[in-house]
Amino acid sequence: MDSAVVVADERAPLLPTYAAAAAAADDDEIRPWQSDHHSPPPRADDAAPNPPKIPEPSQRVASLDVFRGLTVALMILVDDAGGAFPSINHAPWFGVTLADFVMPFFLFIVGVSVALVFKKTSNKVTATKKAVIRALKLFLLGLLLQGGYFHGRHHLTYGVDIDHIRWLGILQRISIGYFLAAMSEIWLISNMLVGSPVSYVKKYYFEWIVAIILAVVYVGLLFGLYVANWEFAVPSSNSTLLSPTYGVQIENVHCGVRGSLGPPCNAVGLIDRLLLGEKHLYQNPVYKRTKECSVNSPDYGPLPPNSPGWCLAPFDPEGLLSSLMAAVTCFAGLHFGHIIVHFKGHAQRMLFWSMTSLVLLLCGFMVELVGMPFSKPLYTLSYMFLTTGVSGFLLTLIYYMIDVKQFRRPFLLLQWMGMNALIVYVMAASELFPAAIQGFYWRSPENNLVDLTESLFQTICHSKRYPWHLNVSMHLSNLSADFTASPNIFVLLYSSYD
């Protein structure tokens, strides 16, 4: 990628006209940053003394980039400030906070992008290979970042014990959702033209069936699996050399229930323990901030008296079963992307988006009322409906400001972040940039720029609850660098373009 990304002119149409689409008929994929000198040459039989000027093919959907950049900025905010302000941090188990919208926003954007990329697929096998390679790259990158190889700030080492590697994580979940959405878009839609609501339904109803099947399987397993009593090992400081379990303590969790949605006895954790193993799950789950497990709830804190043993148990918030429901969010994003493809008017798009978002929101509250509460760790059906509906409304609002009213200048930074979302995630949210800076010190490891600046802010604020000031400053300085020349792996999915 060149160091300067070509951005669509504000007066250019959002999507190519039919004449432009015909001129680019030989191309099988959207070229979002295609510049003028990359345009296909005119055909010989189209030559004329004064040929009419054919509009250039559409470039990136600016509102989608801004939405993606806003999500990245929100992710950085809640990651850094969540420790100081638990009210915006992830809900301890049930409920929804600001941080709980970040993952659904990303998944929703992935679905919209997939619909735009694969709107015309001339070679299904080639498109499948591209989608598989993209998904694998993202999964492996997530495994490298969140599997335990990089120890991060305050632990300036690297390497991971394969016996304890974490197999799933944020990027791995997004890769799963992307793969399922891309395979459905490539293989399950017909080639029929859309000229009416009936033809629209006929073209995409197989994708809707797949989304419904994923949701039904999730709900069926969540409420149908029997969760027996189970046990796990935790480090112990009072073991003896004579103990056969030296260094560990076995904790028993009493369940024997079916359909529980609480932290210790749900089917989501059961499947992950059986298929992945407890050593490969996230070891610091969010339910450690519940009232049962923290005296500082909803913040982390010491265990209260007589706290249950499961407070120390591992649980992966990006588990296998919950990822099925998370993939449904990508399928909802596909529907919003299809509206961009088939409806050219701004008013039409915004009307259909708003109607769909309202239906999703109402479904979310109805499911919550009948007994399935909002829960990000479980990615419940009600949570999926709620967050997807909010995603749709937010996309409609951003689309109105950016693409309808052309109000773009104040959002240029967010648009840049959206076009380079993965590199920002890797350097900022994964703390590779602060960790790299922390590695330079004077004589003693404690005398590094990161810790010294953090101590300065703590002194100024008279509190140790504000170490996030440093991370924010590091992130802002990181964003000032030009990463637009980064390899395509850093933009391969969030933009969903080659």
N, C-alpha and C positions, 0 to 999 in steps of 0.2 A: 504494500500500500504506500502511495506517495505520502510525503510529509504534509501536504496540504490536501484535505479532503474536499471535493467539489460538493457544494450544497446547492440544492435546487433554488432557482430564482424565485423570489416571492410571487411573481406574477405568473409563474408556470403552473399549468394544471396539475392537480394532485395525481391523477392517473392518466395514462396515455389515451388519446382519442382513438377512434376506430381506424382512422387513416394511419396514425403512427403505429398502432398495433399491427396493421397489415404490412407496413414497411419493415417491421422487425419480426416477421413471421418465422424466420429461420432460427431465431434465438429461443431457447427452451427455458430460460431463467431470467428473472429480474436482475438488472444490473444497476443497483441503487446509486453508486457513485460514478456512473459512466459519464465521462466528459465529452465535449463536442468532438474532439479528434478521434474518439473511439466509436463514433457512430458508424453504422454499416454503410458501405458505399452504395450509391444509387445504381439501380439496374439499367442495362443498356436500353431496354425497351421502354423505360420510363423517361428517356431523355426528351427534352422539349426546348424550344428557343428560350422561353421564360417559364421554367417549371415552378409550380407553386411551392412555397416553403412548407415543408412538412414538420409539424411540431416534433420536438425531441421526445424520446421515450421518458416516461415518468421516472423521477429519481426517488430518493428516500422519502418516506412519509414522516415529515418533520415532527408531527405530534407524537408519533410512536417513539421517536428518539428522545423527545422531551420527557415523555412518560417513563421511559426506561432510566433516563438520567435522574429524574425525581425519585425513583425507587432506590437507585444507588445512594443518593444523598440521604434519603430516609434511613437506609440500612446503616450508613456510617453514623448518623445521629443517634439512633437507638442503641447501637453497639457501644458507642463511647459515653453517651450521657445516661444510658439506662442504669448504670451502677449508682449514679448520683440521684436519679429520679426514677425510682422503681415503678411509678405510675405509668411511664411510657415503655417500660421494659415488658418482655413477654409475660402474659398472664401466667401465674403459677400452675394452673391446670385448666380450670374452666373460666370462660370469659374471653373477651377480646380487648386488646390494647393497641396502641399505635404500632408497636413492633410486630404484632401478629398479622399485619397486612403486607409485610415486605415479601415473604415467600409467595403468597398468592398473586401479588402484582407481577412478579417475575414469570411465574408459570402462565399467567394470562397473556402477557406480552409475547412469550414464546409461541403460544397458539396463534395469535394474530400474525406474527411474522411467518410462521409455517404456511398459513393460508396464502400469503402474498408470494412467497418463494416458489411454492409448488402449484401455483394456480394454473400453469400450463406445463405439463410434463410429457414430452414426446417420447422419451425412453425411460420406462419405469425401472428397468434394471440399473441403469446408470444413476438415476435419482436415488434408488435404494442404497447403492454403494456409498453415495455422498452422505446420505442421512446416517448410515451405520457408522461411517468413519467419524462424522461430527460427534455423534453420541459417545463413541468410545473415547475420543480425545477429551471430551468434557468430563466423562466419568473418571478417567485416569488422572486428569488434572485435579479433580476433587479429591481423589484418593491420596494424591501426593500432598495436598494442602491440609486436609482434615483427617487423614489416616493416622497422624501422629509423628510423621517424619520431621516436620518443622516444629520445634518446641516453642518458638516465639520469644516474646519479650521476657526478661528476667531469667530465662533459661536459654542461654545462647549456645545451644548445642543442636545437633540434628541426629537423625537415625531413629528407627522404630523396631521394636520387637515384633516379628511377624505373628507371634502368638497373641498379641494384644492389638493388632492393627484394627482401626475402625473402618469397616467396609463401606458404610453409607454416610452421606452428608448432604450438604446443600446442593453442590454442583452435581452430585450423583443423582439426586432426586430430579433435578431439572433435566438431566440427560435422559432419564427414564420417561418423563413426560414428553420431552421432545421426540424421542424415538417412537412412542406409541402414536402421537399425533401425526408425525411425518409418515409413518407406514399407512395410517388410515387415509391420509390425504393423497398418497401415491396410488394405493391399490383399491380403495373402497368407493371412490366416487366415479360416476359415469362421465362419459364425454358429451352428454347431451347439453344443448344450449339452454340457458335460463331465460325464459321470456315471460314467465308467470309464476305466481306463488306455488302452483302445483308442480311445475318443472323444477323449481328451486328445492322443494321437499324431495322429489324423486332423485335429484342429483346427490343429495347429502344425507338421506335418511339412514344409510348404513353406518355412517359415522355416529349419528345420534344413538343408534342401537348399541354400538360398541360402548359409548359413554354410559348408557343405561346399564349395560351388563357389568361394567366395572363398578358402578355404584351399588348394584344389587349384590355382587360378590362380596364387596366390602361390608355392607350392612349385614348380609347373611352370616359371614364369618365373625363379625364383631359381636353379634348377639347370639350366634348359634354355637360357637366353640365353648367347650367346658374347660375352665382353667382350674387345674388341680393345685394342691399345695406344692410349693417349690422352695428352693434354697439357693443361696449365693454366698460367695466368699468375700470377706472384706479384710483389709490389713488389720492386724492386731498388735498392739504394743506391749501387752501383758502376757503373751504366750511364753511358754518355757521350752527348753530344749527337749524335754521329755515328751512334749505334746506332739502327736502325729501330724498336727496341722500347725506346725511352728510358723509364726509370722502371719497367719490368717485366722479369721474367726468365721464360723459358719452361722449365717442368719437364716431362720426359717420364716417363710411367708405363708400364712394360712389363707387359702382362697376357697376352693371347692364350690365355685359359683359359675354361673353362665350369664353372659350379657352384662357384666359389670363394666362401668366406664371410669372407675376410680384408678388411681395410679398403680396399685399393686396387682390387680387381678383382671386386667383387660386382655382381650385377645390380641391386640397389637403387640404388646410386649411378649406374649406367649409365643407367637410365631417367630419373632426375632430371636428369642432365646433358643428355640428349637432349631432354626435353620442357620443362624449366624453364630450363636454362642454368646454367653454373657460377657466374655472377655473382649468381644469385638463390638460392643455397644458403647454408646456415649456414657461416660462415667460421672458426669456432673449434670444430671437431668434437672429440668426446670421445676419439678415438684419439690425440690429441696427448699423452695421458697414458700411452700404452703404453710399454713398455721400448724399443721401436725409436725413439720420438720424444721421450722425456724422460729426463733423467738423474735426475729426482726421482720417477719412476714409483712408485706410481700417482697422483702429483700432477703438476701442470704444472711444467715446468722447461725449461732450455736443451736444445737438440738435442744428442744425443750425437755423438761422432765417427763419420763415415761413415753418418749417418742417411739413410734412403731419402728420395727427393724427395717421395713422396706424403704425408709428415708435414705438409706445408704445404697440402695440397689441401683444398678445401671438401667438405663432406658434410652432408646434412640428415638429422638423426635422426627427423624427422617427414615423411619422403619419401612419394612417391605409392604405390609398391609396398608398403612396410611399413605404410601406412595401411589397405590391404586386410585384412591380418592383424589389425591393431588393431581394425578394425570387428567382427571375429569375437568379440572380447571383449564388445562391446555385445550381440551376439546371445546369448552365454552369460548375460549379465545379464538379458535378456528371459526366459529360462527360469526364473531364480530369481524374477522378478517374477510370472510365470504361476503359480508355486506359491503365492504370496501370494493371488492372485486366486481360485484354485479350491480351495484347501485351507484350512479355517478353524481347525483345531486347531493349537496351538503345537507339539505333539509331531510331528504330521505334517509340518509345514513344516521343522522342524529335522532330521527324519530324512531327507527327500528332499534337502534342501540338503547335508547331510553326505555322503550317498551320492554325489551328483553331484560334490562337491568332491574326494572321495577318488578317483573315477575320473579326474578332470581331472589331479590330481597324479600319479597313476600313469602316465597317458599322457605327461605332460611328461617324466618321468624315462626312460620307454621311448624316446621320440623322441630324447632327449639321448644315450642309450646307443647308438643306431643311427647316430649321426654328425651330428646337427644340434644344436650346443651352444646354451646359453642366450645370447641376445644381444639387449639392448634396442635398440641402434641399428638392427639389422636386423629386429627384432620377429619372431624366428624362431618356428616352430610350437611348439617345445619351451618357449620363453619364454612364449608365449601360454597354453599349458596350465598351466604352473607358476603363473604369476601369477593366472590366473583361479581355479585351485583354492584358492590362498591367500585370494583375495578372498571366495570362498564360505564358507570356514571362518571368516574374520573377521566376515562378516555374521552367520553363525549365532551366534557368541559374543556379539556386540553385541546381537543380537535377544534372546538369552536374558537378558542383564543388564537391558536397557532395557524391553522389551515383556513379557517373561515375569515377571521378578522385580521389575519396576517400580523399578529402582535407577537413578534419573534425576538426582538432585540433583548428584552430582559431575560430571555430564557436560553441565550446562546451557550452559557456555561453548562446548563443542564443538558442541552442538546449534544454538546461535546462529550459530556460524561456518558450519555446514552449511546453514542457511537463508539465509545471505548470502554464499555461497562465492565468487561471482564478483567482488563488490566487494572482498572481502578479497584475492583474487588480484590484481586490478588495482592496488590500493593498496600491497600488501605485496610479493608476489613479483615484480611488474613494477617495483618500486622507485619508483613515482611519488610516494609519500608522503615517503621520505627525500630524493628529488631536489627536491621542493617546499620542504622545510625547508632544504636546502642552498642554495637560491637566495637566502636572506636572510643577509647577511653584514655585517660592520662594516669599512668602508673598503676592505678587500681581500677578494677571493673566497675566499682561504684562511682567513679569519677567520669561519667559519660554524659553526653548532652541531653539524653532523654531523661535520666533520673534527676539531673540537676535542674532542668527546666520544670519538671514535675514538682520537685520540692519547692521551687520558687512560687509556683501557682498555689500550692498548698499553704505556703506562708502568707501569701497575699490574701487568700480567701479564708484563712484561719480555720481550715477544715481539711481533713484527709479524704473527704468524699468527692473531691474534684480532681482526680488525676486525669479525667477525660479531657481536660483543657489541652493537655499536651498532644494527645492523639488527634484532636481536631486541628490543632495548628500543624501537625505533621501532615495530615491529610490535605489541608489547604495548600501547603507548600508542594506536596506531591502533585496536586492537580495543576499547578502552574507549569509543570514540565510538559513537554510535547511528546506524547506517547502515540501519536497518530502513525508513526512509522513502525509500530510494533508488529510482530508476526500475526498472521491471520488467526492463529489459535486463540488470541486474546479477544477476538471479536466474532469468532465463528458461530456462536449460538445466540448471544443476546441480540445481535443484529440479524442473525440467521441468514447472512449472506456470505458468499465467497469473496 
